[in-house]
Amino acid sequence: MDYVSALLPPAVMAVFFIGVIRVIVKTQGGANKAKEDAVVDAALARAEGARQASAAKDA
């Protein structure tokens, strides 16, 4: 029975890992891609604007 208790945790972790990978692959692209890209673009624009404002204030 020791071999079962030794193999169970890695098997459970492998199942969860495969599940996570499947979720990641399924959520790539599709209808949410444009929305996610817009959020990232807005965050980058905010960061760039803050950087430029900080540079202009220091100059």
Secondary structure as UniProt FT lines:
FT   HELIX           2..26
FT   HELIX           31..58
//
